[in-house]
């Protein structure tokens, strides 16, 4: 493979032109892929989004000019990759708290991508129960007893009233 063919293939694979790489490195970088994975991947969540953060690489682990990070976000058997260039956090949307999420992060340089971080697993929250609340029998029993006592009281009043009517004419 000729020098120019290899350069074009490299540009296609990395998404960076040789000119951009030379400007970033001064043209004399002995670069390789990062030697370590991002650490301490954490998250904050609300109803609609998930903010993922991580600790950046140490300078000795970068092995060249760090171009950014890739966040691999898997949910419902589908995967999405987000590229972050200058930050150590990413906002993932839309976020569904009732779905299991798998998140991992990797750093990349002009020469390639480093290893993935440990996978962060966010377990799905249980769906709220609708209409299947446990019901107590106590209010029903108390209501029936109150109705029965009221009926007995009314019958006693009627009985005594009729008894007096028959007695006094």
C-alpha positions in Angstrom: 0.0 0.0 0.0 1.4 3.4 -1.0 1.9 6.2 1.5 -1.1 8.2 0.2 -3.4 5.2 0.2 -2.5 4.5 3.9 -3.1 8.1 4.8 -6.5 8.2 3.2 -7.5 4.9 4.9 -6.3 6.3 8.2 -8.3 9.5 7.7 -11.5 7.6 6.9 -11.1 5.3 10.0 -10.3 8.1 12.4 -12.4 10.9 11.1 -9.5 13.3 11.3 -7.6 14.6 8.3 -3.8 14.4 8.3 -3.7 18.2 8.2 -5.8 18.5 11.4 -3.6 15.9 13.0 -0.4 17.7 12.1 -1.8 21.0 13.4 -2.8 19.4 16.7 0.5 17.6 17.2 3.0 19.8 15.4 3.5 16.9 13.0 6.0 15.2 15.3 3.9 13.2 17.7 4.7 9.6 18.4 1.1 8.8 19.2 -0.6 5.6 20.1 -4.0 4.7 21.6 -4.5 5.6 25.2 -3.1 3.1 27.6 -5.8 3.2 30.3 -9.6 3.5 30.5 -11.4 6.4 32.2 -12.1 5.7 35.8 -14.8 6.6 38.4 -17.8 6.6 35.9 -20.7 8.1 37.8 -24.2 9.4 37.0 -26.9 11.8 38.1 -30.4 11.2 36.9 -33.8 12.9 36.8 -37.0 12.1 35.0 -35.8 12.9 31.5 -32.0 12.8 31.3 -29.0 11.1 32.6 -25.7 12.9 33.2 -22.7 10.6 33.1 -19.3 11.8 34.4 -15.9 10.3 34.7 -12.3 11.0 35.7 -10.1 12.1 32.8 -7.0 10.1 31.9 -3.6 10.9 33.5 -1.2 12.6 31.1 1.1 9.5 31.1 -1.9 7.3 30.0 -2.9 9.5 27.0 0.0 8.5 24.7 -0.4 11.5 22.4 -3.0 14.2 21.9 -6.4 13.3 23.5 -9.1 14.0 21.0 -12.0 13.1 23.2 -14.1 10.3 24.7 -16.7 7.9 23.4 -19.7 7.0 25.6 -21.4 3.7 24.7 -25.0 3.7 26.0 -27.0 0.5 25.7 -30.7 0.1 26.6 -33.5 -2.2 25.4 -31.0 -4.2 23.2 -30.0 -1.1 21.3 -26.8 0.9 21.6 -25.9 4.5 21.0 -22.4 6.0 20.9 -21.9 9.6 21.9 -18.6 11.5 21.2 -17.5 14.1 23.7 -14.5 16.2 22.7 -13.5 18.6 25.5 -15.5 17.5 28.6 -15.6 14.6 31.0 -19.3 14.3 31.1 -22.2 13.6 28.7 -25.9 14.2 28.9 -27.9 11.2 27.7 -31.5 11.8 26.6 -34.2 10.6 26.6 -33.8 8.7 29.9 -36.3 6.1 30.9 -35.9 5.1 34.6 -37.9 1.9 34.0 -35.3 0.5 31.6 -31.9 -1.2 32.4 -29.0 0.9 31.1 -25.4 -0.1 30.4 -22.8 2.7 30.1 -19.1 2.6 29.4 -16.5 5.2 28.4 -13.3 5.1 26.4 -10.7 7.8 25.4 -9.3 8.2 21.9 -6.4 9.9 20.3 -5.5 10.3 16.6 -3.9 6.9 16.7 -6.9 5.0 18.0 -9.2 4.3 21.0 -8.1 3.0 24.4 -9.7 0.4 26.5 -13.3 0.7 27.7 -14.0 1.6 31.3 -15.8 -0.8 33.6 -19.5 -1.0 32.6 -21.8 1.0 34.7 -25.1 -0.8 35.2 -28.2 1.1 36.1 -31.0 -1.3 37.1 -34.5 -0.6 36.0 -36.8 0.8 38.7 -39.9 -1.3 39.2 -43.0 0.0 37.4 -45.4 1.7 39.8 -48.4 -0.5 40.5 -51.7 0.8 39.1 -55.0 -0.4 40.6 -53.5 -3.3 42.5 -53.3 -1.8 45.9 -53.7 -4.1 48.9 -57.0 -3.3 50.4 -57.9 -3.5 54.1 -61.0 -5.3 55.2 -61.3 -3.2 58.4 -63.3 -0.3 56.8 -65.8 -2.7 55.3 -66.3 -4.7 58.5 -66.7 -1.5 60.5 -69.2 -0.2 58.0 -71.3 -3.4 58.1 -71.3 -3.3 61.9 -72.4 0.3 62.0 -75.2 -0.4 59.6 -76.3 -3.5 61.6 -76.3 -1.5 64.9 -78.3 1.3 63.3 -80.9 -1.2 62.0 -81.2 -2.8 65.4 -81.6 0.6 67.1 -84.3 1.6 64.6 -86.1 -1.7 65.1 -86.0 -1.3 68.9 -87.4 2.2 68.6 -90.2 1.0 66.4 -90.9 -2.0 68.7 -91.2 0.2 71.8 -93.4 2.7 70.0 -95.7 0.0 68.8 -95.7 -1.6 72.3 -96.8 1.7 73.9 -99.5 2.2 71.2 -101.0 -1.2 71.9 -100.7 -0.8 75.7 -102.4 2.7 75.9 -104.7 2.3 72.9 
